[in-house]
Amino acid sequence: MSDVRFVTAWRRNNPQHEADVRAYWARVPVVPARVMDRRVKELCILAYSGDRVVAEASAELVMLPGLRARFAMGRVSVDADHRRGTLGARIGGHMRRILEAWSLENPEEDVKGFGGVITAAEFGEKQSQPVWHDWGVDIAVAGYTPSGEQIRVGWFAHARI
């Protein structure tokens, strides 16, 4: 895993990042073609092995009515060759730090925290832990989707409610 490097893509609108992630999505078809144009604008981090993207993370800014606050809800995709290690958690922790710093620098956006909906079966037994601290992710169960997937969030240190 030491050959993987992270590149920040959040709000950079970098054509190379877009081309690289589209090539990744062609290999790892996790993003439907109809939403790709929107998703490239939400890119947060690209993980490269050499010159090839092996994981990507994006975030959508959404209001969570149950918490009465706006959150950056992340999505992480890791290619099959890198899924068994810690890359997903590492990218999540890195993503949280990027988004928290951005939120602090952009108070007009009123983003209070970071989270995501846990859909990957690979989490298995880990999903029984109410709080995840691994790699600085620091998110806790805040509820469930109608289909039973966990919604996990963490408040930014500068957030006020």
Secondary structure as GFF3:
##gff-version 3
##sequence-region A 1 161
A	DSSP	beta_strand	4	8	.	.	.	ID=ss1
A	DSSP	alpha_helix	15	27	.	.	.	ID=ss2
A	DSSP	three_ten_helix	33	35	.	.	.	ID=ss3
A	DSSP	alpha_helix	36	40	.	.	.	ID=ss4
A	DSSP	beta_strand	43	49	.	.	.	ID=ss5
A	DSSP	beta_strand	52	64	.	.	.	ID=ss6
A	DSSP	beta_strand	69	78	.	.	.	ID=ss7
A	DSSP	three_ten_helix	80	82	.	.	.	ID=ss8
A	DSSP	alpha_helix	87	105	.	.	.	ID=ss9
A	DSSP	three_ten_helix	107	109	.	.	.	ID=ss10
A	DSSP	beta_strand	111	118	.	.	.	ID=ss11
A	DSSP	three_ten_helix	121	128	.	.	.	ID=ss12
A	DSSP	beta_strand	131	132	.	.	.	ID=ss13
A	DSSP	three_ten_helix	134	136	.	.	.	ID=ss14
A	DSSP	beta_strand	139	144	.	.	.	ID=ss15
A	DSSP	beta_strand	150	155	.	.	.	ID=ss16
###
